[in-house]
Amino acid sequence: MKRIILGLFFIGLTLMSCCKPEIIGNVSNTLRPQETNNWCWAATTQMLAQHFQINVTQCALANHRFGVNNCCTPQTAGTPCPKNADCNRPGWLELDFAGLKFSESATALTWEKLQKQIFCSKKTMGYAYGTPGVVGHVVVVKGYVTVGGTRYVVLNDPWSPCVGQERLITYETYADPAGSSTHWNTWYDLAKK
């Protein structure tokens, strides 16, 4: 019996390593716009967690991040996404708090590794970029496509507040953003704790 189980394990491992990504890969991920000007980190955490059927609100993430319990006390009724202005601050992904384990890289994943995360593992990823000391942004990587030899990365971008958008960037822009921006981090191999 042990041999059968061990044999099945090795067959499964071999089949998993044989996954060959297609030219298009996509993981279903519902866009969640950021609820303030600075909550891209909260919206991205929310989108990454929902992939694993973990429901966490941006308000809960902000309350945890800032050590308060009033981030979602509306100050102005009738305005889109009203939140406590004191909590409209930047932050970093709260994956651990949301119940996820993960790997991370300060450099861009290779095109092949990005494809395997999406196509073979069926996992979304987080991606942060920006200008050091000035401003940054965090988005969800949910797919890729190659068109006419150009490699594109498909993003769920929580900007702008209460709207958000799905957009494409080239793989080269993901690896080395334009201007003074740099690739800050990629969170990958996400899994429920």
N, C-alpha and C positions, 0 to 999 in steps of 0.2 A: 504494500500500500504506500509505503514511504517513497519507493521508486516511482510510482505512478504520479504522486503529487509533485515530487521533485522534477520529473520529466515534463509535466504540464506547466510547471513554473518556468522552466527553461524555454519551452516552446513559446509561451506567452511573452517572455522577455525578448526572445529573438524576433517575434512578430512585431513587437512595439518598436524595436530598433530599426525595422525595415520600412517604417512609414516614410513615404516619399511625398513631400508637399506638392500640391498642384500650383498652377500659376495664380490662382485666386484662393484665398482662405479668409473665413469670416467666423466670428463667434457672436452669437446673439447677445446683445447687451443693450438694455434700455437706457436712453439718454436721460440724465438727471441734471438739469441746469443748476449752477451754483446759486444759492439763495441770498448772497451779498456780493459786493465787489471783490472780496478777498477770500471767498470760501471755495475756490477751485479744489483745494486739498480735501475739503469735506465732501463735495460732490463726487470727486473721483473715488474717495474711500467708499462712499455709498454705492457707486456703480460697481466697483470691484467686489464688494461684499454681496451684492444682490445676485451675482453670478453663482454664488454658493447658497442661495436661498436664505441669506442672512439679511434681515431687515434692520437697518440702523438709519436714524434720521440725521440730517446735517446738524440740527439743533443739539441732539445728544452728543455728537462728535465735538461740536464747539464747546458745549458745557464741560465735557471731559477735558478737552485741550486746555481751556482757560481756567479750569478749577472753579466754575461758577454753576449756577442753576437757573439763570435768567436770560440766556441768549435769545430765546424766542418769545420774549414778552414784547408784543408789538408796541412801538412808540407812536406810530402814525397809522391809524386805521385808513383803509382805502388805498394804500400804496401797494405796489406789487412787492411781494416777499418782505413784509415788514419784519424787521429784527431789531434787537437792542443794538444801538450804534456802538456801544462799548465792546461788543463781540465781533464787530466787522474788522477782523484782523487776519493777517496771513497765518498760515500754519503749515504743517507737514502731514503726510498721510498718517492716519490712525489705524493701520491695519491690525495691529496687535489688539487694540481695544475692540475692534470690530469682530474679532474672533478668527483672524486669518494668520497662517504662517506663510512665509515667503522667503525668497532669495532676492538679493539686490545687487546692482552693479552701477558703479559711478561712470562706467563707459557704456557706450551703446552695445546692445547685443548684435552679433553678426546677423546678416540677412538670413542665413540658414537657421540659426537658433531662433530668431524671431518667427520664421515660417513654422518651425516645429512646435513652438509654443501655441501658435494659433491653430494650425492644421492638424497636427498630431495629438497634442495634449488638450486642445479645445479650451484654452485658458486665455483670458484677457490679461493685460499687463498695465501697470502704471508707468507714466513717463513724465519726468520733471525737467524743465529747461528754463533758462533765463540769463539775465545779466547779473553777475555776482555783485552783491551789495546794493542792487537797484530794485529789480523786480523779477519775479519768476512766475511760472505757470505749471499746473499739473493736469494731465489729461489721461484718458484711457486709450490704450492701443487695443483695437478689437478686430483688426483684419489687415490684409495686404493684397496687392494685386500687381502684376507686371503687365504693362501695356506698351507695345512698341519698343521693348527693351528697357523701358524706364520702370524702376521699382518704386511702388507707392506704399505708404503705411496709412491705414484707415483709423481715424481717431473719433472718439466721442469726446468733444470739447465742451466743458460746462460753461464756457463764456459765451455770451454775455448773461448777466444775472437774470434769472427767471426765463431764459430763452434757450441757450445752448445751441450746439450745432454738430452735425457729423461733417468731418472734413478730411481731405487727403493732403499728405505732405510726401515729398520724395523720401526715400530711405536715407539719402545723403543729408537731407535737412534734419531728419531724426538723429543721425549720427553726429552731425556738426551743424547746429543751427546757424542761420545767417546773422551777419552783423556781429555785435559784441556778445550775443547770447552764446551759451555753452550748454552741452548735455550735462545735466546734473545727476540724474539717477533713473534707472529702470528697475521696477519691481516685477519679478517674474516667478514662475513656479508656485503661484499662489495655491493654497489649499486650506480647507476648513481645519481648525485645530481639533 
